[in-house]
């Protein structure tokens, strides 16, 4: 039976791990996002919330929202046409900062408008197109590891490998000169809270000024890349407006980089604190694609997906979501749902079964999912082969984590390794 928010029955008010009696007050929204555990562990409160009717939450700014934590509920919100992103326009959206950053990109639209815009880039990010980059990805990884091996045996794997690998590949795919990779550093700083003291309006104006300059660069020097393809769609085919062109370029520049760099670093961290699993992958590299998917399920650095708004009354998660109510989803919670993933709190590198929701679901499924998978797989394949005895160079409790924003990550990843195996790049 569904409950209206006003009649939502109170859960057990006894103290439980991750939940306090204060948080159980009838009708009082929970402060969100929840505090993470050590090493960006998924907040334990999610395990409690999955066993209760869907809760209301309150972010630092914006209106209160429902929070979906069960796998089935998250999939419904992300794929059911009764939950819309376009409904967020003009609303006081739940967020972590005063300014509403809604620039009208892909995330702001629903089909069919979203389908039209996404279709301009879908072919470039298809599984077949991205797979052609694997050889180049191995070349880039090999060159980076040449430098690491030559300068080792102690190195910051985040700075020297996890960051430059996706930076280089993304720049080449998009047609972005490498110096423009500072856009991703800016995005990472914004997402992790590092730039919290900066004026968001000034940052946005500066960013879009650089986007316009990049569009003009590709307009004058077109190539076989994603940005040039978008410029042609504007100038030759008239399929998009100039404003749409710049917003799509902004989407590409901001989406994914900080997350995949953090994902690569965090994946190595989780393997290094499980040396038996790391050795298993080194001895059986054919398991790496499957292991990468499990790492993508288990490691969740970004747990905020823009709210969806109900277009009609919907029964979901044991409550009645009224038309116009915003709903947030937690992929991190969904990916630890024991109803879907046996031993969900454990990292099981040989796991099979339901797909994780780390890349979302439905129409807004991550455009760069295939690229992120390839980059993580290649990072694991090459580093495990080239860096024998890979291990943390400091005690685990001395690692530094960025926890100030929506996207968390390691601040750095000091590692050490044993004898070098050569100085030539991997092909």
Buried (B, 14 or more C-beta within 10 A) or exposed (E): EBBEBEEBEEBEBEEBEBBEEEBBEEEEBBEBBBEBEEBBEBBBBBBBBBEBBBBBBBBEBBBBBBBBBBBEBBBBBBBBEBBBBBBBEEBEBBBBBEEBEBBBBBBBBBBEEBEEBBEBBEEBBEEEBBEEBBEBBBBBBBBBBBBBBEEBBEBBBBBBBBBBBBBBBBBBBBBBEEEBBEBBBBBBBBBBBBBEEEEBEEBBEEBBEBBBEBBEBBBEEBEEBBBBBBBBBBEEEEBBEEEBBBBBBBBBBBBBBBBBBBBBBBBBBBBBBEEEBBBBBBEEBEBBBBBBBBBBBBBBBBBBBBBBBBBEBBEBBBBBBEEEBBBBBBBBBBBBBEEBBEEBEEBBBEBEEBEBBBBBBBBBEBBBBBBBBBBBBBBBBBBBBBBEBBBBBBEEEEBEBBBBBBBBBBBBBBBBBEEBEEEEBBE
